[in-house]
Amino acid sequence: MDPEIITSVLQDRKIAYFITDRDLTVVARQGTSDPFCEGQTLCLGASLLALVPELIGSEETLTAILAGELPRFELDWVNRLVDGGQIRYLAMVTLPRRDEDGEICGLLHLIQDVTAFGAIDQQLSQQRNELHLLQAQLTRQNQVLAAANAELQRLDDLKSQFIMTTAHELRTPLTTIRGYLEMLLDGDFGPVPEAQRTSLSLVGNSAARLQSIAEALIDATRIDTGHVEILLQPEDLLEIVAKVAAEFKPQIQQKQQVLAIEAPTQLPPALCDRRRMAQILGNLLGNATRYTLEGGRITVQVRALADQDAVELVVEDTGIGIAPEDQLRLFERFFRARNAKKMTSKGIGLGLYITRELVALQGGEIWVESAPGEGSAFYVRIPVAVS
Amino acid sequence: MMKRLQKKICLLGDFAVGKTSLVQRFVYNRFSDKYLSTIGVKVSRKTVVIPHADAMVEMTMMLWDLAGSQDFEGVRANYLRGTAGALLVSDLTRPETLDSLARYLKDLRTVNAEAAVVFVANKRDLVAQQQVSPAQVAQVAAEHGALYYLTSANTGTDVEEAFRSLGRLLLEH
């Protein structure tokens, strides 16, 4: 081949070469720019291993090529640090050099500057490795989080167990206390003087409040742990309203409040749990009477919403109302509105939380409309039972 | 007259375990915590004097810092030719890098069954992130009949000792 063509190809492909004799001494070289002879005025006559320390240790391999036992030896991506801290990437190939008779008389070493490809490859490798490291880090963090979650769940379960057990243990003796108090006040153990009657009634009220708190704790814990049993059946909401309203009559009369019920004569059956629906209405009526002043008015409305296949229950009062910022948190556990706390010390803030959860478990919705000093209206919407 | 030797030593291990950092610390006594992935091979040179028998031996260590990425598995055999000894490097904050060492050792033994090896568990200074215990490193090294060192290229702890230990093994071979 025309030497000029060879030179052009070598220059274009950034290939330099050494030729060494059988003693690995450089006898010829070509390449205007190569990292092995830079700064050296004379390369010819130098030891190959002095110029290319990357071949130290490969003497056996070079000997094998000289002996014709190995066709070639390659070293890819050899890094060479150049001035300025840049890395040059080189690809090296060692081949046998043959004389005119075809005998191996030395070695031909080709060195190609592949820095352009190397730089790209390095970036790709860097990004890939960093991604792997990040993935490994994320996996470890996920494992830590999973362990923390498991521990939190365990502690939460322990807490629920503790509350349930404690509430049950409190409820049992309270039932006894209330039972005997009732018998005392009924005169089962003899006449009770008026002064004692008043005191016993106070004791009874306190016991009832404690029992109510215990019941609320048990209910809330059952809701949290998903152990509430709901029996959905077609139920007459008018019946439920009438029954609960009758239970609250003494309380309402005591505060000289007015309870009005506005309901149609007929109503499609609601798909709900009768006992829990009564509990919901009881909670709402209890709050209405508690937070309405003496002489105030409480209205219970029941209506069918034909376009939505639902029945709606509204408990409205002329009570103290609820501030807008408190309405946002009204249905949270243990939350009590500020004006409610000022009005009475009773309650631990579980009633509306339980009410909301029970409504949701029956596929319904609950919300409130209220303004301070203007009373409140609680809306409960329950699906109609489809026949 | 002091005996002079040249030995080819390879550093093998997964990516980002600190092979390049160990070489930088040993050869240039410097450290950078910036991670730069190595592709191919970087060859550095350091001469140490090691006592042997009743004499001192000047050993020039040709240190081959090989890329740890899987992309270079195919070319690794050529890099390993002529290796007299190797440092097998793992990362104390990444357990999987300790598990990988058996594979690198197998590659090395395929090329040179008699090569001397020392196990190195690096990043000892990262105590809070440690996921591998010294006992685990000891067990893996013992399974392969090798010495081990817990190093920190950052602080320099036991870096020199690890390389010199390998140098002593090379003199005994």
Interface residues (C-beta under 8 A of the other chain):
Chain A: P53 E54 I56 G57 S58 E59 E60 T61 F73 E74 L75 D76 W77 V78 N79 L81 Y89 G118 D121 Q122 S125 Q126 R128 N129 E130 H132 L133 A136 R140
Chain B: Q6 K7 K8 F15 A16 Y35 L36 S37 T38 I39 G40 V41 K42 V43 R45 M62 A67 S69 D71 F72 V75 N78 Y79 R81 G82 T83 A84 R94 E96 Q131
